[in-house]
Amino acid sequence: MPRPEKPKIESKARPRAPFEINGVMAPAGKLTQVELRLARLPTGMWMSLPVGVLHGRHEGPVIWVSAAIHGDELNGVPIIRHLLDAIDPRHLSGTVLAVPVVNVQGLIQESRYLPDRRDLNRCFPGSKRGSSAAQLAHLFMTEIVARCELGLDLHTGSGGRTNLPQLRCDLDEPGTLRLAREFGAPLVLHSRLRDGSLRAAARELDKIVLVYEAGEASRFSIRAIEIGFEGALRVMKALGMIEDQLEPVEVAPRISRASSWVRARRTGFCEMKVRLGTEVAEGDAVAVVFDALGRDRSSVKAKHHGIVIGHVTSPLVHRGDAIAHIAEIPEIVGK
């Protein structure tokens, strides 16, 4: 993975004031580790949210990069580690709040959800005295989101599914499409706001959120990590936070404003006929579902032209299960 080059000329400007978070003063030009207390454990010790504060020496935007809002979606953890290794805060303009694990309890239990089975990404903006999920959402909103201008929220596929590296955002928001293109994922998908999501709650505070989806739960994907790492650097460069030379994106991202899943019409074993990124036309077979003897077969077909951006990974499916996620691409025509 490329590492940003450091400028040769050091700034002699007046030192920048520290960045205050949770009572901790993070000095300019350094990486500071902060712990946001979540709840007491039965032992009496605290469970905490780890935060890395990269506070640059120069003025600039304040952004956050977060991962593992769903406790089993792990690709974002190494992406953030690479960012912390690559960015020298002495040459950074602005501040980065890095939160590699938001759903700490879900991570420990290797679960998408919190212990009470709540989906954290349906609990924002939360409340100070609500459920444990609401309290965590409230803490993240007040200590992280409220201090920033933009966020990169890192996810993977869920429920036995894998995703093509893609960026999801509101393409109707001014300036968002430009940043989404700069990120350089293979595809940018227009995504509506969902009640209770981090993106919807942040939008109420006039924050821009870019959601990166890539790979599958409980797995590291080298390609997904590389694209996410380099994409985050490109967004930071577009914001004027770093001046480093990054290799240009080889292929411009495809833009889609709509997508849909095709589902199994019967229960059985599923054999995928396409890969992530495959272009399909309406009526193309994307998978076949068959019984144990392979005799009773059912073809799963695309409903429109587009690109496969996600699909099931389990070989056993049930009637009605989502099989393939296809993004509509205007320039793709029938074969």
Protein Blocks (a to p, Z undefined) as FASTA:
>chain_A
ZZddddfbdcfbdcdddddeehiacdehiacdddddfbdcfkopacdddddddddfbdcd
dddddehkblklmklmmmmmmmmmmpcfklcgcjddddfblblmlmmnopabdfkopafk
lmbgbjfklcfklmmmmmmmmmmmmmpmbdcdddddeehiacdddddddfkbghklmmmm
mnopabdcdddddehiaklmmmmnopacddddehjehiacfklmmmmmmmmmmmmmmnop
accdcdddfbacdddfbdcddddfbdcddddfbdehiacdehiafbdcddfkomaccddd
dfbdcddfbdcfbfbdcehiafbdcdddfklccZZ
